[in-house]
């Protein structure tokens, strides 16, 4: 992106964000239903596949960011966007079955799963505001694209990551699980970005839910080990210990 275009775009986006009334954000916190927050139905989701389904404002902002990156010969490709409760449950329980089948105890399996995967009902992907992205058109794909090494140094997606570090916030997107060594919870995910104007009020609304009760009612595999202590730690470290920009 040329410097003149960059400065012009920055000014427009910044002014746009500044003109959003603060009471509008407060009102937004009240408009989300429990079903929306835990991935069981969201009328604001648009798209037809797991790489296209997003919350409508998020999708509009993403397309603008993708177009701007393309001008700098960076192709941004979505690997995963909106994820329903049931889809997250399939992922979670599949890992739980595999790890316990390998001889891990239930508690060990849960600890291993939540290094990268969320418990269904707690995923930011339920909101349609979060996306996992890689750089397209970089040659033969590695078998596992979502690995940290691909986004730094001479990694296959390092150019995109550098571009996002410079430009993503202009469009309202922020890395969720940063490389901050003081951060706990989920491991660093340089591919996971969130659209702040919608995800931040959704997180604030989500914090008002009785998470433990919701998870136990859903009878998720291993949920008998979701003690008060486990849930409190999970919320503190995995849900709230994120990029401060998104709190």
N, C-alpha and C positions, 0 to 999 in steps of 0.2 A: 504494500500500500504506500503510495507516495505521501510525503510528509504533509503537503497541502491538503490532500484528501483526508488524511488521518486527523489533522487538527480540526477541519471542518466537521467531520463526523463526530469527533469527541465533543465539540461544542454543542451540536444538535442533541446528542444523546444525553449529555449532562443536563442541559436545559429541560429536556423532556422529563427526566427523573425528578428534577427540582420542582417542577410545576405540579407534581402529584400531591394533592392535599394530604396532610398527615392524618386527618380524620377518615380519609378514604382507606388508608391502611388499617385503621382500627376497625372500620366497618367490615373490611375484608375478612378479619379474623372471625366474625360472627356468621359468615355466610357458608362456612364449610360444615357438612354433615359428618357424622361418625363414619358412615359408609365411604365417603370420599377419602377420609383421612386414613382408613385402614385398607383401601384398595378393593372395596366391594361395590363400586358404582360411582361414576363421576360424569355428569352431563357435559362437563367442560373438556372432555377428552375428544380429540379429533385424530383421524388416521385409521388405516386398515391393517397394519401389521405391527409386530413388536419393534420394528425399526422406524416406524412412522407415527405411532400413537403417542401423542403428547397433549398436555394442557394447551388450549388454543393460543393463549398469549405467549407461552413458552415456544410454541412452534413458530409463530410469526417472528419472534426475536431470533430464534435459531437460524431460520432461513436468511435473515439479514446478515447474521454473522458468517454463515456459510458462503454467501455471495461475496462478502468483503474478503474472506480468506482466499477465495478463488481468484480474485484479482492479483493476489500475491503468489499465485500458482500453488496454493495449499488446498488440497481436497479434504474436507472434513466429512467423515462417514460415521453414521450412528451404528453401533453394535447392539445397543439395548436402550429403550426409552421407557414408556409406561409399562408397568408390570402389575398384574392383578394379584389379589390376595391368594387366589387358588394357584396361580403360576408360581408365586414365591413359596407357597407351601410345598408344591411338587419339588422344587429345587432343594429346599431345606430338608424335607423328609427323605429325599433321595440320598443326600449327603449323610444324614443321621443313620440311615440303614446301612450305608456303605462303611462308615467308620466303626459303628458298633459291630458290624460283621467282620471287621478286620481285627477285632479284639479290644478295641477301646471301650472304656466304661462309658456310661451315659453322660456323665459330667465331662469326661475328657473329650467325647465327641462334640458336645455342645461348645466347649472352649475352642476346639479346632474349627468348627463351622463358622463361628462368629469372628474369626480373623478377617474374613472378607464378606461373608453372606449374612444377611439380616434374618431375623425371625419374622415369619409372615405376620403382617399386621403392623410392622414397624419400619418397613422399607420406605425410603424417600422416593423410590420409583413408583410407589402407589399413587403419588400425587400428580404424576405426569410432568413434573417440573425438572426432573433429573435425567441426564443422559450419559451413557458411556460411549465415548467416541475414539476413533482411530483415524490415522491419515490414509487416504485412499491413493491408488495409483503409485505405489512404491515398490512394485515388483511382487515376487512370490511371497505370499503371506506366511508368517510363522504359524505353527500348529496351534499355539495358544497366543492370541493377540493381546490379551489383557495382563501383561507382565510389565513390571516397572522398568526393566532394562530396555524395553523397546522405545521408551519415551525420553531417554537421556543419552548423552554422549554421542555415539554413532548409531544409536538405535533407529529402527526403521521409521518410527513416528516422531523423531526428535524435532524435526522442523515444525510440525504442527504444534507440538507442545511449546516450543519457544514462541510461536506466533500467538498462541492462546495466553501465555503468561503476559505478553505485551498488550493484547487487544480484547480478551474475553470480557473483562469487566465493563468495557464500553457498551456492550450489548446486554449487560445485566447478568452475565454468567460468571460463576465463581467455582473454583475447585473446592470440593467438600472436605475430603480427607487429605489434608495437606501433609507435607514432609516434615513438619515441625516435630522435633524429637521429643518435646515435652507433651505432645498430644497422645492420648491413650485411645482405646477402642479399636475401630477398624484400622487395618494396615493402610499405608499410603496408597492412594489410587489416583495416579496422574491422568487417568482417562475419564474420571467422574466429575461432571460439572452440573451446577444447579442454577436455575433461573431465579435470582434473588427476589424480584418484585412480587412473585407469587409464592415461592417456597418459604420465605421468611414468615409471612402471616400464617401459612399453613402449619409451620412448626409451632408457632405460638398457640394456635388452636389445638394442635395435637397434644401439647403438654397438659391440657386440661382433661384429657381422657384417663380413665382408670385402666392403664395398660395391663396390669396383672390380671384383672378380672376378664378383660377381653381375651387375652391369650389362653387362659384356663378354660374359658367357655368354648373355644374353638377346638379343643382336644388335639392340639398339635403333638406330633411324636416327641417325646421327651419332656412334655410340659409339666409332668409331675415333679420335675426338678426345678421348675421356675419358682424358687422360693422368694420371699420378700427381699432377702439380701441379694439374690441373683438379679432380680428385676431392677432393684435400686441401682446396682452397679452397672447394669446394662444401659439403663436410661442415662446415667451420669456420663459414662465413658463412650458408649456407642451411638447414642442419639444426640447428646448435647456437646460432646467434646469434638467439635468440628471447627471449620474455618469461622472465626469470630464475625466475619462479614455477613454470615448467614443466620446468626442468632437474633 
